[in-house]
């Protein structure tokens, strides 16, 4: 599938946070999961994409120090095929910034 590398990520490609759509809808950390899953349902034409089905999009890794599973990447459908965003991409995009700073 299509993969994005850290070299592909440019600051000018980032959307402002929170993203305000011209229709007045806002995308932020509080509603992004439900929006992502709605998008996946529409693209995959799967109205029954419930809590079990949504796990196909999220990949976890076990943190040995804390013994918990930590989200490592998200893979979602696109017209060009699956796109995978890793925690490294997120850290690159948010380098030096925190949600509370915005």
N, C-alpha and C positions, 0 to 999 in steps of 0.2 A: 504494500500500500504506500500511499504518499506519506512521507515523513518530513517534518520540519526540524531543521537543526538550529542550534544557537546562532550560527552564522547567517541563517535566513531571517532572523528576527532583527528588525530595524526600529528604532524609536519612533519614526514617523508612521509606522504601520499600526501602532497601538491606538486603540480607541480611547477617548477621554473617559475617565471614571468619575462618577457613574455615567454610563452612556445614556443620553437623552435622545430618543427617536423623535423625528419631526411630528409624529402623531401624538406626542405627549407621554408615551410609554417610557419607563426608565428601566434599565438593566443594572443591577447591583449585586453585591454578594448575598443579599437576602432573597432574591428571586431568580438568580441565574440557573440554579439546578432545575427548577420546574420549567423554565424556558428551554433549557438544553434538552430535557426529556420530551417536551412538546414538539420541538424541532425534530428530534429523532423519530418520534411516532409518525410525524407527517412524512418525513423522507422515506422511512422504511415501510410506511403504510401499515403500521401495527398499532391499532387502537388499544390493544390489550397489553401494552408494554408496561408491566407493573413493577413492583419492587424487585422481583426476581430477574426480570428481563433487563432492567436497567444496569445490572452489574456487569453485563457484557461490555459496557463502555468504560468501566473503571478498573484500573489495574493497581493492585496494592503490593507493597513489599513489607516484609516483617522487620520491624526495628528491634534488633537484638537487645539493645540497652533497656528499652521500656517494655518489650514483649507485646507490642501492639502492632496491628497492621496499619500502615501509613499509605495514604493515596500517593501513588508514584506517577501515574499518567492517566489521561482521558483520551479515548479514541472515539471519534464521532464520524458519521457519514457525511460525505460531500459529493457534489457532482463529479469531482475528479477521483473519487474513491475515498477510503478511510483516511482521516487526518489524526495524527497522534500528537498531543501536547503533553510534555513531561514537566515535572517539577522544575527541571533546569530552565525550561522556557519561561515558566512563571517567575522564577527568581531573577532571570535576566530582565524580564519586562518590569519588575518591581524593584530593581536594584536601587538601593538608597531611599526607597519610599515605603511608607506604611499607609494602610487604609485610613488610619486615624489622622494622617497628615493631609488628607484630601478633603 
